Amino acid sequence: MRVHHLNCGTMRLPGARLVCHVLAVETGGGLLLVDTGFGTADIAEPARRTGAIRHVVRPAFDPRETALHQIRELGFRAEDVTHIVATHFDLDHIGGLADFPEAQVHVTAAEARGALSPATLLERGRYRRTQLSHRPRLVRHEPTGERWRGFAAARQLTSVDDGVVLVSMPGHTRGHAAVAVDAGGYWVLHCGDTFYHPGTLDGTSPVPWSLRAQERLAAHDIRELRSSQARVAALRAAGTEELMVVCSHDPALFEAARARAATDGR
């Protein structure tokens, strides 16, 4: 499968520039998106769709950064997006769902429950029901019973493609997950918001204070998050060439992934 790396939402925190790293994957059954970033409706109605948090993360709201615009630049139509896999339902990850209303949206069952029936004050504040008002075609998964690279709870999404795996990584949200994609010769493990900065994993690179604060404030369960980070760190430390670990918001990892994909495409 050919993987395209898209930035679907530049954001800024004090001392940190962020991206919304989205994967556009060419499968035999159509185009797959991993997350969507911000969408056209978010740009048209930022206050209603994203709320006050927009003043904190300061999205660019650039229509050229939407997944819809970028896949058209690649020669695809909105109708070509048949599946979307969401790492979680925070507003900067699902804003573009409405641009692809016919796509099946795959998510963990726990994340769907958290977004549609929030049980905590944090959940009631973080999810924007307006982004789901178009009633996306949700496909809920229980990532249990299968293993992937040492992770005990996973689910191969065979209805999407044999090379797509949903890997449970709770902590940031109740049902947060990573998505592994076979890019041909190596795997891309999109860890969503399991970490914001590589320094969280390697323990040496300095992590901006704003990202450390955001990580703790946004965590549904900080102990689960630390456990997920430790497992990803161990996997990444193995240094295998057949695995690329990325996250949603680090621009350096995003650019490295784009560079590798461009080399593979030549």
C-alpha positions as CSV (number, residue, x, y, z in Angstrom):
1,M,0.0,0.0,0.0
2,R,1.3,3.5,-0.8
3,V,1.1,5.9,2.1
4,H,0.9,9.7,1.8
5,H,1.6,11.8,4.8
6,L,-0.6,14.9,5.1
7,N,-0.5,17.8,7.5
8,C,-4.2,18.6,8.1
9,G,-3.9,21.3,10.6
10,T,-1.0,23.5,11.7
11,M,-1.4,24.5,15.4
12,R,0.7,26.5,17.8
13,L,1.3,26.3,21.6
14,P,3.8,28.5,23.4
15,G,7.2,27.3,22.2
16,A,5.9,24.6,20.0
17,R,4.6,24.4,16.4
18,L,2.4,21.4,15.8
19,V,0.9,19.5,12.8
20,C,-2.0,17.2,12.5
21,H,-0.4,14.2,10.9
22,V,-2.9,12.2,8.7
23,L,-2.2,9.2,6.7
24,A,-3.8,8.7,3.2
25,V,-3.3,5.1,2.2
26,E,-4.0,3.7,-1.2
27,T,-5.6,0.3,-0.7
28,G,-7.1,-2.2,-3.1
29,G,-10.6,-1.1,-2.0
30,G,-10.2,2.7,-2.1
31,L,-8.5,5.4,-0.1
32,L,-8.0,5.0,3.6
33,L,-7.5,7.9,6.0
34,V,-5.9,7.6,9.4
35,D,-7.5,10.5,11.3
36,T,-8.6,13.6,9.3
37,G,-7.4,16.7,11.1
38,F,-9.5,19.8,10.7
39,G,-12.1,19.9,7.9
40,T,-13.9,22.4,5.7
41,A,-16.8,22.8,8.2
42,D,-14.3,23.7,11.0
43,I,-12.9,26.4,8.8
44,A,-16.4,27.7,7.9
45,E,-17.7,27.7,11.5
46,P,-14.7,27.6,13.9
47,A,-16.5,28.8,17.0
48,R,-19.4,26.3,16.7
49,R,-17.3,23.4,15.6
50,T,-14.2,23.7,17.8
51,G,-15.1,26.0,20.7
52,A,-12.9,28.0,23.0
53,I,-10.0,25.5,22.7
54,R,-9.1,27.1,19.4
55,H,-7.7,30.1,21.3
56,V,-5.3,27.7,23.1
57,V,-4.1,25.6,20.2
58,R,-4.5,28.3,17.5
59,P,-5.2,26.3,14.4
60,A,-4.3,27.9,11.1
61,F,-7.7,26.9,9.6
62,D,-6.1,26.9,6.2
63,P,-8.4,25.3,3.5
64,R,-5.3,24.0,1.7
65,E,-4.5,21.9,4.7
66,T,-7.8,20.0,4.8
67,A,-7.6,16.3,3.8
68,L,-10.3,17.0,1.2
69,H,-8.1,19.5,-0.6
70,Q,-4.9,17.4,-0.3
71,I,-6.4,14.2,-1.7
72,R,-7.8,16.1,-4.6
73,E,-4.3,17.4,-5.2
74,L,-3.2,13.8,-5.3
75,G,-5.8,13.0,-8.0
76,F,-8.5,11.5,-5.8
77,R,-12.2,12.4,-5.1
78,A,-14.0,12.6,-1.8
79,E,-15.9,9.5,-2.9
80,D,-12.6,7.5,-3.2
81,V,-12.2,7.6,0.6
82,T,-14.0,4.4,1.6
83,H,-12.6,4.0,5.1
84,I,-11.3,6.3,7.9
85,V,-9.6,4.9,11.0
86,A,-9.6,7.3,14.0
87,T,-7.0,7.1,16.7
88,H,-9.5,8.9,18.9
89,F,-12.3,11.5,18.7
90,D,-10.6,14.7,19.8
91,L,-11.6,17.7,17.7
92,D,-8.3,18.0,15.9
93,H,-8.5,14.4,14.7
94,I,-12.1,14.1,13.4
95,G,-13.0,17.6,12.1
96,G,-12.7,16.3,8.5
97,L,-15.1,13.4,8.9
98,A,-18.0,15.4,7.5
99,D,-16.0,15.9,4.2
100,F,-16.3,12.1,3.6
101,P,-19.9,11.3,4.7
102,E,-20.0,7.9,2.8
103,A,-16.8,6.5,4.4
104,Q,-17.0,3.9,7.2
105,V,-15.3,5.3,10.3
106,H,-13.5,2.7,12.4
107,V,-12.9,3.4,16.1
108,T,-12.6,1.4,19.3
109,A,-15.8,0.7,21.0
110,A,-14.5,2.4,24.2
111,E,-13.7,5.6,22.3
112,A,-17.1,5.7,20.7
113,R,-18.7,5.3,24.2
114,G,-16.6,8.1,25.6
115,A,-17.5,10.5,22.8
116,L,-21.2,9.7,22.6
117,S,-21.9,9.0,26.3
118,P,-19.2,11.0,28.1
119,A,-18.8,9.9,31.7
120,T,-16.3,12.5,33.1
121,L,-16.0,16.2,33.1
122,L,-12.9,15.9,30.9
123,E,-14.8,13.8,28.3
124,R,-17.8,16.2,28.3
125,G,-15.4,19.1,27.6
126,R,-13.1,17.5,25.0
127,Y,-15.5,16.0,22.5
128,R,-17.4,18.2,20.1
129,R,-20.7,16.6,19.2
130,T,-21.2,19.1,16.3
131,Q,-18.4,17.3,14.5
132,L,-20.5,14.1,14.5
133,S,-23.8,15.8,13.7
134,H,-23.7,14.4,10.1
135,R,-24.0,10.9,11.7
136,P,-20.9,9.2,10.4
137,R,-21.0,5.5,9.6
138,L,-19.3,4.3,12.8
139,V,-17.8,0.8,12.9
140,R,-16.9,-0.1,16.5
141,H,-14.0,-2.5,17.3
142,E,-12.9,-4.3,20.4
143,P,-9.1,-4.6,19.9
144,T,-8.7,-7.8,22.0
145,G,-7.5,-11.3,21.5
146,E,-4.8,-10.5,18.9
147,R,-1.2,-9.4,19.4
148,W,0.9,-7.0,17.4
149,R,4.6,-6.3,18.1
150,G,4.2,-7.1,21.8
151,F,0.9,-5.2,22.2
152,A,-1.6,-7.6,23.7
153,A,-4.8,-5.9,22.4
154,A,-5.0,-5.4,18.7
155,R,-7.4,-6.0,15.8
156,Q,-6.5,-6.6,12.2
157,L,-9.0,-4.5,10.1
158,T,-9.5,-7.0,7.3
159,S,-12.6,-5.2,6.1
160,V,-10.2,-2.3,5.3
161,D,-7.1,-4.2,4.2
162,D,-5.0,-7.0,5.5
163,G,-2.2,-4.5,6.2
164,V,-4.1,-2.3,8.7
165,V,-4.1,-3.0,12.4
166,L,-5.9,-1.2,15.2
167,V,-3.7,-1.3,18.3
168,S,-5.2,-0.4,21.7
169,M,-3.1,2.4,23.4
170,P,-5.4,3.9,26.1
171,G,-4.4,6.7,28.4
172,H,-4.8,9.9,26.4
173,T,-8.5,9.1,26.0
174,R,-10.6,6.2,27.2
175,G,-10.4,4.3,23.9
176,H,-7.3,5.8,22.3
177,A,-5.6,3.5,19.7
178,A,-2.7,3.5,17.4
179,V,-2.9,2.4,13.8
180,A,-0.3,0.2,12.1
181,V,-0.1,0.3,8.3
182,D,1.9,-1.9,6.0
183,A,3.7,0.6,3.7
184,G,5.5,-2.1,1.7
185,G,8.9,-3.0,3.1
186,Y,8.2,-1.4,6.4
187,W,5.3,-0.6,8.7
188,V,4.1,2.9,9.8
189,L,2.8,2.9,13.4
190,H,0.7,6.0,13.8
191,C,0.5,6.5,17.6
192,G,-1.9,9.4,17.6
193,D,-1.6,11.4,20.8
194,T,0.2,8.6,22.8
195,F,3.1,11.1,22.8
196,Y,3.5,14.6,21.4
197,H,7.3,14.8,21.2
198,P,10.1,12.2,20.6
199,G,11.7,13.4,23.9
200,T,8.9,11.7,25.8
201,L,10.1,8.4,24.5
202,D,13.9,8.8,24.3
203,G,14.3,10.7,27.6
204,T,17.0,12.9,26.1
205,S,15.5,15.4,23.7
206,P,14.0,18.4,25.6
207,V,10.2,18.5,25.5
208,P,8.7,22.0,25.5
209,W,6.9,22.8,28.8
210,S,3.6,23.5,27.0
211,L,3.6,20.0,25.5
212,R,4.3,18.5,28.9
213,A,1.4,20.5,30.4
214,Q,-0.9,19.7,27.6
215,E,-0.2,16.0,27.9
216,R,-1.1,15.8,31.5
217,L,-4.1,18.1,31.3
218,A,-5.6,16.1,28.4
219,A,-4.9,12.6,29.8
220,H,-7.9,10.5,30.6
221,D,-5.7,8.2,32.7
222,I,-2.1,9.3,33.2
223,R,-0.9,5.9,34.5
224,E,-2.3,4.1,31.4
225,L,-0.7,6.8,29.2
226,R,2.7,6.3,30.8
227,S,2.4,2.5,30.3
228,S,1.5,3.0,26.6
229,Q,4.5,5.4,26.2
230,A,6.8,2.9,27.8
231,R,5.8,0.1,25.4
232,V,6.1,2.4,22.3
233,A,9.5,3.6,23.6
234,A,10.8,0.0,23.9
235,L,9.6,-0.7,20.4
236,R,11.2,2.4,19.0
237,A,14.4,1.8,20.8
238,A,14.8,-1.5,19.0
239,G,15.7,0.6,16.0
240,T,14.4,-1.7,13.3
241,E,14.3,-0.3,9.8
242,E,11.0,-2.1,9.1
243,L,9.1,0.1,11.5
244,M,8.5,3.9,11.5
245,V,6.9,5.3,14.7
246,V,5.1,8.6,14.2
247,C,2.7,10.6,16.3
248,S,0.0,13.1,15.4
249,H,1.6,16.4,16.2
250,D,5.4,16.4,16.0
251,P,6.6,18.2,12.9
252,A,10.0,16.6,12.8
253,L,8.6,13.1,12.7
254,F,6.1,14.2,10.1
255,E,8.8,15.6,7.8
256,A,10.9,12.4,8.3
257,A,7.9,10.2,7.3
258,R,7.3,12.4,4.2
259,A,10.9,12.2,3.2
260,R,10.9,8.4,3.5
261,A,7.7,8.0,1.6
262,A,9.0,10.3,-1.2
263,T,12.1,8.1,-1.5
264,D,10.1,5.0,-1.6
265,G,7.9,6.5,-4.3
266,R,10.7,7.2,-6.7
